[in-house]
Amino acid sequence: MQGGKNLAKEKQKKQRKPKKPVEKAKPEKKEVAPKEVAKKSAENVVLIGRKPVMNYVVACLTFFNSGEKEVTVKARGRAITTAVDTVELLRRAFVKDLGLKNIKTGTQEMVKEDGQKSNVSTIEITVGK
């Protein structure tokens, strides 16, 4: 029993010692170049995947509520239908004055695991107030 008490006392002594404050190195300020237009448009992009449509609608609404004037919805392959559903729900149910700014379609060449190449359709829908 004595050994257990001594361990407890040692722990208390260790806890009582004040720790020295650690000085953190301040990061150097770097000069930041002005934001490019492409950089600005990358902030308001919603990438469509396998989640329910309403998740993407809420993401778009969040961008509009934060002050963005335009949101780009991007999808490829089977998710294109979800992207179109997202934009239509936004336009018809949530943001009445929302208009289509631009629709881009394209094709990406993908390499499968077995080395075969396949084409995947892509879409970018830009909507704005």
C-alpha positions in Angstrom: 0.0 0.0 0.0 2.8 2.4 0.7 4.1 2.1 -2.9 0.7 3.1 -4.2 0.6 6.2 -2.0 4.1 7.3 -3.0 3.0 7.0 -6.7 0.0 9.2 -6.0 2.2 11.8 -4.3 4.6 11.9 -7.1 1.8 12.4 -9.6 0.5 15.3 -7.5 4.0 16.9 -7.4 4.3 16.6 -11.2 0.9 18.2 -11.6 1.7 21.1 -9.4 4.7 22.2 -11.4 3.7 25.1 -13.6 4.4 24.5 -17.2 6.4 27.1 -19.1 4.5 28.8 -21.8 5.5 27.7 -25.2 6.3 30.6 -27.5 4.9 30.0 -30.9 6.8 31.4 -33.9 4.7 33.9 -35.7 4.2 33.1 -39.4 5.8 35.6 -41.8 3.3 37.7 -43.6 3.4 36.9 -47.3 2.3 39.2 -50.0 -0.8 37.8 -51.5 -1.5 38.5 -55.2 -5.0 39.8 -55.9 -7.6 37.0 -56.4 -8.1 35.9 -59.9 -11.6 35.7 -61.4 -11.2 32.0 -61.8 -10.3 31.7 -58.1 -13.5 33.6 -57.2 -15.7 31.3 -59.2 -14.2 28.2 -57.6 -15.6 29.3 -54.2 -19.3 29.0 -55.3 -19.2 25.6 -56.9 -21.4 22.7 -55.8 -20.2 19.3 -57.0 -23.0 16.7 -57.4 -22.5 13.2 -56.3 -24.6 10.4 -54.8 -26.4 12.3 -52.0 -30.1 13.2 -52.1 -31.1 16.2 -54.2 -32.1 18.3 -51.2 -28.6 18.2 -49.8 -27.3 20.0 -53.0 -30.3 22.4 -52.9 -29.4 23.4 -49.4 -25.8 23.9 -50.4 -26.8 26.2 -53.2 -29.2 28.1 -50.9 -26.3 28.5 -48.4 -24.2 30.2 -51.1 -27.0 32.5 -52.1 -27.8 33.4 -48.4 -24.1 34.2 -47.9 -24.3 36.9 -50.6 -23.1 35.1 -53.7 -24.8 36.2 -56.9 -24.0 33.1 -58.9 -23.6 29.4 -58.1 -22.2 26.7 -60.5 -23.5 23.2 -60.2 -21.1 20.6 -61.7 -21.8 16.9 -62.3 -20.6 14.1 -64.5 -22.0 10.8 -65.6 -25.1 9.5 -63.9 -25.1 12.5 -61.5 -26.1 14.9 -64.3 -29.8 14.1 -63.7 -29.3 15.0 -60.0 -27.7 18.3 -61.1 -30.6 19.2 -63.3 -33.1 18.3 -60.5 -31.2 20.5 -58.1 -31.3 23.5 -60.4 -35.0 23.0 -61.2 -35.9 22.7 -57.5 -34.0 25.8 -56.8 -35.7 27.8 -59.5 -39.3 26.6 -59.0 -39.5 26.1 -55.2 -36.9 28.1 -53.4 -35.5 31.1 -55.3 -38.2 32.5 -57.6 -36.0 35.1 -59.3 -33.3 32.6 -60.2 -32.2 32.5 -63.8 -29.9 30.3 -65.9 -26.7 32.1 -66.7 -24.8 29.4 -68.6 -24.8 25.7 -69.3 -21.7 23.9 -70.5 -21.5 20.3 -71.5 -18.5 18.3 -72.3 -16.7 14.9 -72.2 -13.9 13.7 -70.0 -11.8 10.7 -70.9 -11.4 8.4 -67.9 -9.0 5.5 -67.5 -10.6 2.5 -65.8 -8.7 0.2 -63.4 -8.1 -2.3 -66.1 -6.5 0.3 -68.3 -9.4 0.9 -70.7 -10.4 4.4 -71.7 -14.0 5.5 -71.5 -15.8 8.8 -72.0 -17.8 10.4 -69.3 -20.3 13.2 -70.0 -20.0 16.4 -67.8 -22.2 19.4 -67.2 -21.8 22.8 -65.6 -24.9 24.8 -64.9 -24.4 28.4 -63.7 -27.5 30.0 -62.0 -27.7 33.5 -60.7 -30.1 36.1 -59.3 
